[in-house]
Amino acid sequence: MTGPGSRVFTEERRTHILELVASRGRVRVAELADLLGVAEPTVRKDIADLDRQHKLRRTHGGALAIRPTYDPELATRARHNVEGKRAIATACLGLISDGDAVYLDSGTTILALTEELRLALTGPASERGEPAEGRHPRQVNVLTNAVGVAQVLADVPTIRHTVLGGHYRTLGGCFVGPLALEAVRQFTVNTAFIGVTGLSTVGFTVSDVAEAELKNAVMDQARRVVVVMDHTKVGAHDFRKVCDLDRVDAIVTDRHHDDLARQCTGAGVELVVA
């Protein structure tokens, strides 16, 4: 017998399933079970019921979105998994050394890293000429295509930052296109922190062709490439491929995922779980 409490839990779980399928386009049963912390038969029943309601399409081993995937606005994405993104940002901060030149990509997880970097350089400890926590950097050169990153760091005296110009992409809050591609080739960075919207068997993917092209150009100019992505991106497959997994040096994420760990081991990619 099920009571009101169990019905609420079922509704919340199915709402989460619909959000994941809508944002990714396709999700596997095993992945949903892992993300939701329930058994696979429970997920299959949820998918079957949602399919009957015409809210998604059931497939062998998973579910498909009825409508095409879309690219949510930056402000909407910023409200998702805030704690996970903050944990990733803190872990990434430890990968930046004093005097480094870094590229900070667009995206909400990168923006969280930017805010952590600002805090490390402007907090009480930094006023004494010391890192705010541990061995955080004191001075950093930042290259970015993201307006939000530039705004957060604009008045930090120990950061020299350069913004790539070009065509402004409103949904991403960033500059892309031929001018940005030409400009980025004039720089070399120690570490490029790259954001993606999915990692599947085809590799890293994003929703926009121009963003994918710029990310590839940045990787060519970086001594080390670090992809930052929360656990919801694992298994997701977006519109445009960026690169294969073995093109990057490290992934920083917020939750352990067995399949991701196996892929990283096979590709020789460092996996950091914040």
CORJO-V928058 format. One record per residue. N is the residue number from 1. RES is the residue in one letter. PSI is psi in whole degrees, -180 to 180 (* if undefined). BURIAL is + if it has 24 or more other ideal C-beta (glycine too) atoms within 12 Angstrom, else -. Layout:
N	RES	PSI	BURIAL
N	RES	PSI	BURIAL
This chain:
1	M	136	-
2	T	139	-
3	G	-176	-
4	P	-37	-
5	G	-43	-
6	S	-33	-
7	R	-41	-
8	V	-45	-
9	F	-42	-
10	T	-44	-
11	E	-42	-
12	E	-42	-
13	R	-44	+
14	R	-33	+
15	T	-42	-
16	H	-41	+
17	I	-45	+
18	L	-39	+
19	E	-43	+
20	L	-44	+
21	V	-39	+
22	A	-40	+
23	S	-30	+
24	R	-26	+
25	G	-42	+
26	R	135	+
27	V	142	+
28	R	152	+
29	V	-46	+
30	A	-39	-
31	E	-43	+
32	L	-42	+
33	A	-41	+
34	D	-45	+
35	L	-36	+
36	L	-13	+
37	G	35	-
38	V	170	-
39	A	154	-
40	E	-40	-
41	P	-34	-
42	T	-44	-
43	V	-41	+
44	R	-40	+
45	K	-42	-
46	D	-47	+
47	I	-42	+
48	A	-43	-
49	D	-41	-
50	L	-33	+
51	D	-41	+
52	R	-29	-
53	Q	2	-
54	H	34	-
55	K	-17	+
56	L	178	+
57	R	122	-
58	R	137	+
59	T	172	-
60	H	111	-
61	G	7	-
62	G	-151	+
63	A	150	+
64	L	147	+
65	A	141	+
66	I	-42	-
67	R	155	-
68	P	155	-
69	T	155	+
70	Y	168	-
71	D	99	+
72	P	156	-
73	E	156	-
74	L	-43	+
75	A	-36	-
76	T	-45	-
77	R	-32	+
78	A	-23	-
79	R	-8	-
80	H	132	+
81	N	52	+
82	V	-44	-
83	E	-40	-
84	G	-43	+
85	K	-36	+
86	R	-39	+
87	A	-42	+
88	I	-43	+
89	A	-43	+
90	T	-41	+
91	A	-40	+
92	C	-34	+
93	L	-34	+
94	G	-10	+
95	L	-1	+
96	I	125	+
97	S	160	-
98	D	130	-
99	G	0	-
100	D	152	+
101	A	124	+
102	V	151	+
103	Y	128	+
104	L	113	+
105	D	178	+
106	S	167	+
107	G	159	+
108	T	-31	+
109	T	-39	+
110	I	-38	+
111	L	-38	+
112	A	-40	+
113	L	-41	+
114	T	-43	+
115	E	-38	+
116	E	-39	+
117	L	-43	+
118	R	-45	+
119	L	-41	+
120	A	-32	+
121	L	-13	+
122	T	0	+
123	G	176	-
124	P	-40	-
125	A	-36	-
126	S	-25	+
127	E	-21	-
128	R	8	-
129	G	20	-
130	E	155	-
131	P	148	+
132	A	-38	+
133	E	127	-
134	G	-133	-
135	R	48	-
136	H	155	+
137	P	158	+
138	R	-40	+
139	Q	136	+
140	V	140	+
141	N	124	+
142	V	128	+
143	L	134	+
144	T	158	+
145	N	5	+
146	A	127	+
147	V	-40	+
148	G	-40	+
149	V	-47	+
150	A	-39	+
151	Q	-41	-
152	V	-36	+
153	L	0	+
154	A	-39	-
155	D	20	-
156	V	113	+
157	P	-24	-
158	T	9	+
159	I	126	+
160	R	117	-
161	H	144	+
162	T	133	+
163	V	126	+
164	L	133	+
165	G	-179	-
166	G	-151	+
167	H	127	-
168	Y	123	-
169	R	109	+
170	T	-46	-
171	L	-35	-
172	G	-12	+
173	G	39	+
174	C	165	+
175	F	138	+
176	V	-175	+
177	G	-177	+
178	P	-40	-
179	L	-42	-
180	A	-40	+
181	L	-42	+
182	E	-41	-
183	A	-41	+
184	V	-25	+
185	R	-7	-
186	Q	-2	-
187	F	156	+
188	T	134	-
189	V	152	+
190	N	-47	+
191	T	133	+
192	A	121	+
193	F	113	+
194	I	135	+
195	G	147	+
196	V	167	+
197	T	-4	+
198	G	153	+
199	L	114	+
200	S	-166	+
201	T	-19	-
202	V	-13	-
203	G	-162	+
204	F	140	+
205	T	158	+
206	V	176	+
207	S	-12	+
208	D	134	+
209	V	-45	-
210	A	-38	+
211	E	-41	+
212	A	-42	+
213	E	-42	+
214	L	-40	+
215	K	-42	+
216	N	-41	+
217	A	-39	+
218	V	-43	+
219	M	-36	+
220	D	-25	-
221	Q	5	+
222	A	139	+
223	R	-27	-
224	R	137	+
225	V	123	+
226	V	120	+
227	V	128	+
228	V	127	+
229	M	138	+
230	D	173	+
231	H	-21	+
232	T	-15	+
233	K	-16	+
234	V	124	+
235	G	-12	+
236	A	146	+
237	H	108	+
238	D	-170	+
239	F	-45	+
240	R	130	+
241	K	139	+
242	V	-57	+
243	C	172	+
244	D	162	-
245	L	-41	+
246	D	1	-
247	R	-20	+
248	V	164	+
249	D	-32	+
250	A	155	+
251	I	134	+
252	V	122	+
253	T	178	+
254	D	-5	+
255	R	140	+
256	H	139	-
257	H	118	+
258	D	-45	-
259	D	-41	-
260	L	-41	+
261	A	-42	-
262	R	-43	-
263	Q	-43	+
264	C	-41	+
265	T	-44	-
266	G	-31	-
267	A	-4	+
268	G	32	-
269	V	132	+
270	E	134	-
271	L	121	+
272	V	120	+
273	V	115	+
274	A	*	+
